[in-house]
């Protein structure tokens, strides 16, 4: 997905955006990492939805995606 599609399909609320900005600042992540975390959070949100439709991306989904990103940086960098 390009950035425009990510912004459209991975929309997050204000609390989630604050959490994501804090993580990016503390971990020194790039704008590309921001987009990848948003994509992962969307996938996490959708995986727990089952047949309930398309759920919104919320703070717990962002937090889980950030954790995966930190593991990725620790073991693959």
N, C-alpha and C positions, 0 to 999 in steps of 0.2 A: 504494500500500500504506500502511496505517496503521502506527503504531509497533509495535504488537503483532505484526502480520504480518511486519514487517521483522525483529524480534528472532527470530521463529520460523524464517523462511526464509533469513535472512542471518547465521546463527550464525557467529561467528569465534572462533578460538582465542586463548589468552592473549597470545601474542607479537604477534598481529595487533591485538589490543585496545590493547596498549601503544603500538604504532606509530601507531595511529589517534589515541589520546589525545595523544601528543606532537605530531602534526600539527595537531590542533585547537587545542592550547595555543599553538603557535608562530604559527599563521595566524589565530588569533582567530575560529575558526568557531563556529557555533551548533549546538544540538542537532539542528536540522533538517538542517544540513550533514552531521552525523554519520550520520544516517539515509540521506541521499542518497549518501554515499560508500559505505556498506554495500551499498546497492542496486546501485550501479555495480560494486563489487567482485564481487558475486554474478553479475552479467551477464558480467563479464570471465572469471570462473572457468568459467561455463557455456559461453561461446563457444569456449573451447579444448578442451572435453570431447569434442565430436563425439558418437559413439554409445557412449561409455564410461559413461554414467549421470550422476548428479548429483555432481560433485566438491565437496569442501569449499572454503570461502573461506579462502585462506591469505595470508600477509604480502605476497608479490609482487602479489597481486590488489589488496590494500589500497593498496600503494604506487602502483600504476598509477592507481587511482581518485583518490588524493590528487593526483597529478600533473595529471590532467584537471581537477580542481577548482581547482588553482592557476592553470592556464591560463585557466579560465573567469573567475576573479576578475580576472586581469590584463587580459584583452581585452574583457570585457563590463561591468566595474564602472565 
